[in-house]
Amino acid sequence: MGKFDKEFIVKLLAEFLASLFVQFVGCSVPYYNTASIAYSLSWGGSVIAATQAFRILSGAHINPCISCAAMIMKYTEVLDGFLFILMQLLGSACGFGIAYGFVRYDNASNFCVTAVKIKPWWKSIFLELYTTGAWVFAMCASWNAANETLLETISLRIGIVVTACSLAGGPYTGASMNPFRSLWPAIAASYWDYIYIYMCVPLVTACLLACAWRWLYLQGKDENAGAAGGGE
């Protein structure tokens, strides 16, 4: 871990604000319908905006799956990564709370909840694996030295991936891709059906794919291109 100084506090605050913004915007879709284009654009667009605003400060992980991948890839030191995850947890809680308090329509039940709608239910595991994997791979590619000259378009590229994954998986699982995105709505609604899929599958996917990227693609080398929010 680097020094716990003003610069590091700014990084933590950036992760908090980025997570708050994405959760708030994503949960603010009128008449919440995970199969709608508006749903996909709200999540993908919020990721574009948050990545554009906060990547230069913290790397804009936004998602604990991305922070786990960054730790495995050694772009972020372990303790820093866990502090980022804590900020994401708190930020997503605040973002959901604001949306719940000010945007929730007609006192709707199950507000912003991700639900398994595909049958048989186990297919949702593969959908969450594929959609989360696309986001993780997109971030791993953005950290690669080959993309150093293309940094100005990274936010757009990551956001398009999230939008596409939401379009593909939204009608069937809500395309969570982020444990915290599903956690707070589930707590508020006391809706626990298949919650273990949303809490476990994205994190396991992120860890496995980051290991595959590092040891298969990079062949075990520590390729640190000095990504924002990473260790020195």
C-alpha positions in Angstrom: 0.0 0.0 0.0 1.2 3.5 -0.8 1.1 6.3 1.7 -2.3 7.1 3.1 -2.0 10.7 2.0 -4.3 13.2 0.3 -3.7 11.6 -3.1 -4.9 8.2 -1.8 -7.9 9.7 -0.1 -8.9 11.3 -3.4 -8.7 7.9 -5.0 -10.9 6.4 -2.4 -13.4 9.3 -2.8 -13.4 8.8 -6.6 -14.3 5.1 -6.2 -17.1 6.1 -3.8 -18.5 8.7 -6.1 -18.2 6.6 -9.2 -20.0 3.7 -7.5 -22.7 6.0 -6.2 -23.3 7.6 -9.6 -23.6 4.3 -11.5 -25.9 2.7 -8.9 -28.1 5.8 -8.8 -28.4 6.2 -12.5 -28.9 2.5 -13.2 -31.7 2.2 -10.6 -33.4 5.4 -11.8 -34.9 3.9 -15.0 -38.7 4.7 -15.1 -41.0 1.7 -14.6 -38.0 -0.6 -14.0 -37.8 -3.2 -16.8 -34.6 -5.2 -17.2 -35.6 -6.1 -20.8 -35.8 -2.5 -22.0 -33.3 -0.6 -24.0 -33.5 2.2 -21.4 -32.3 -0.2 -18.8 -29.2 -1.2 -20.8 -28.4 2.4 -21.8 -28.8 3.6 -18.2 -26.2 1.2 -16.8 -23.9 1.4 -19.8 -24.1 5.2 -20.1 -23.5 5.6 -16.4 -20.4 3.5 -16.7 -19.2 5.6 -19.6 -19.7 8.8 -17.6 -18.1 7.5 -14.4 -15.1 6.0 -16.2 -14.6 9.3 -18.1 -14.8 11.3 -14.9 -12.9 9.1 -12.4 -10.5 6.9 -14.3 -7.7 9.5 -14.1 -8.1 9.5 -10.3 -8.6 5.9 -9.2 -8.9 3.9 -12.4 -12.7 3.8 -12.0 -13.0 0.2 -11.1 -16.6 0.8 -9.9 -17.1 -2.9 -9.5 -15.4 -5.2 -6.9 -14.9 -7.8 -9.7 -12.7 -5.3 -11.4 -10.7 -4.5 -8.2 -10.2 -8.2 -7.7 -8.9 -8.6 -11.2 -6.6 -5.5 -10.7 -5.1 -7.1 -7.6 -4.4 -10.4 -9.4 -2.9 -8.5 -12.3 -0.8 -6.4 -9.8 -2.2 -3.1 -11.1 -3.5 -2.4 -7.7 -1.9 -3.4 -4.4 -3.9 -5.8 -2.3 -4.7 -3.5 0.6 -5.5 -0.6 -1.8 -7.8 -3.0 -3.7 -9.8 -4.0 -0.6 -10.2 -0.3 0.4 -11.5 0.4 -3.1 -14.0 -2.5 -2.6 -15.1 -0.9 0.7 -15.7 2.4 -1.1 -17.6 0.6 -3.8 -19.8 -1.1 -1.2 -20.6 2.2 0.5 -21.0 4.2 -2.7 -23.4 1.7 -4.2 -25.4 1.8 -0.9 -25.7 5.5 -1.0 -26.5 5.5 -4.8 -29.3 3.0 -4.2 -30.5 4.8 -1.2 -30.9 8.1 -3.1 -32.7 6.3 -6.0 -34.9 4.5 -3.5 -35.8 7.7 -1.7 -36.3 10.0 -4.6 -36.9 8.1 -7.8 -38.8 4.9 -6.7 -42.1 5.0 -8.6 -45.5 4.4 -6.9 -43.8 2.7 -3.9 -42.9 -0.2 -6.2 -41.9 -3.4 -4.6 -38.7 -5.2 -5.6 -37.2 -1.8 -6.7 -34.0 -2.3 -8.8 -33.9 -6.0 -7.9 -32.1 -8.4 -10.2 -34.2 -11.6 -10.7 -33.6 -14.9 -12.5 -36.2 -15.1 -15.2 -34.7 -17.8 -17.4 -35.5 -21.5 -17.0 -34.0 -23.7 -15.9 -32.4 -21.4 -13.4 -28.8 -22.7 -13.8 -28.5 -21.1 -17.2 -28.4 -17.8 -15.3 -25.0 -18.9 -13.9 -23.5 -19.0 -17.4 -25.2 -15.7 -18.4 -23.6 -13.9 -15.4 -20.3 -15.6 -16.1 -20.3 -14.4 -19.7 -21.4 -10.9 -19.0 -19.1 -10.4 -16.1 -16.3 -11.9 -18.1 -16.8 -9.5 -20.9 -16.4 -6.5 -18.5 -13.4 -8.0 -16.9 -11.7 -8.8 -20.2 -12.4 -5.3 -21.5 -10.7 -3.8 -18.4 -7.8 -6.2 -18.7 -7.3 -5.1 -22.3 -7.5 -1.5 -21.3 -4.7 -2.0 -18.9 -2.5 -3.6 -21.5 0.5 -1.5 -22.7 -0.8 -1.8 -26.3 -3.7 0.5 -25.4 -1.6 3.3 -23.9 -2.1 5.4 -27.0 -5.9 4.8 -26.9 -6.8 6.0 -23.4 -9.2 8.7 -24.6 -11.7 6.1 -25.9 -11.4 3.7 -23.0 -14.5 5.0 -21.2 -16.6 4.6 -24.4 -15.3 1.1 -25.0 -16.0 -0.1 -21.5 -19.4 1.5 -21.5 -20.4 -0.1 -24.8 -19.4 -3.5 -23.4 -21.5 -3.0 -20.3 -24.4 -1.8 -22.5 -24.1 -4.8 -24.8 -24.0 -7.2 -21.9 -27.1 -5.5 -20.3 -29.0 -5.9 -23.6 -28.0 -9.6 -23.8 -28.5 -10.6 -20.2 -31.0 -8.1 -18.9 -34.1 -9.9 -19.9 -33.0 -13.1 -18.2 -30.9 -12.2 -15.1 -30.8 -8.4 -15.0 -27.2 -8.6 -16.1 -25.8 -7.7 -12.7 -22.1 -8.2 -13.3 -21.5 -6.5 -9.9 -22.4 -8.1 -6.5 -23.0 -4.7 -4.9 -25.4 -3.7 -7.7 -27.6 -6.6 -6.6 -27.0 -6.6 -2.9 -28.7 -3.4 -1.7 -31.9 -3.9 -3.7 -32.1 -7.4 -2.4 -31.7 -6.2 1.2 -34.3 -3.4 0.7 -36.9 -5.8 -0.8 -36.0 -8.8 1.3 -35.7 -10.6 -2.0 -33.2 -13.5 -1.7 -34.1 -15.8 -4.6 -30.8 -16.9 -6.2 -28.9 -14.1 -4.5 -25.9 -16.4 -4.3 -25.6 -16.4 -8.1 -25.2 -12.6 -8.1 -22.9 -12.5 -5.1 -20.6 -15.4 -6.1 -20.5 -15.9 -9.8 -19.2 -12.5 -10.8 -16.4 -12.5 -8.3 -15.3 -16.1 -9.1 -15.4 -15.2 -12.8 -13.3 -12.1 -12.3 -10.6 -14.0 -10.4 -10.5 -16.9 -12.8 -10.3 -14.7 -15.9 -7.7 -12.4 -14.4 -5.6 -15.4 -13.6 -6.1 -16.7 -17.1 -5.1 -13.3 -18.6 -2.0 -13.1 -16.5 -0.7 -16.6 -16.8 -1.9 -17.5 -20.3 -1.8 -14.2 -22.2 1.0 -12.5 -20.3 2.7 -15.8 -19.5 3.2 -14.9 -15.8 4.8 -11.6 -16.5 4.0 -8.6 -14.4 3.0 -6.0 -17.0 2.2 -2.9 -15.1 1.6 0.0 -17.4 1.1 2.4 -14.6 -2.7 2.3 -14.6 -4.4 5.0 -12.5 -5.3 3.8 -9.1 -2.7 1.1 -9.1 0.4 0.6 -7.0 3.7 2.3 -7.7 
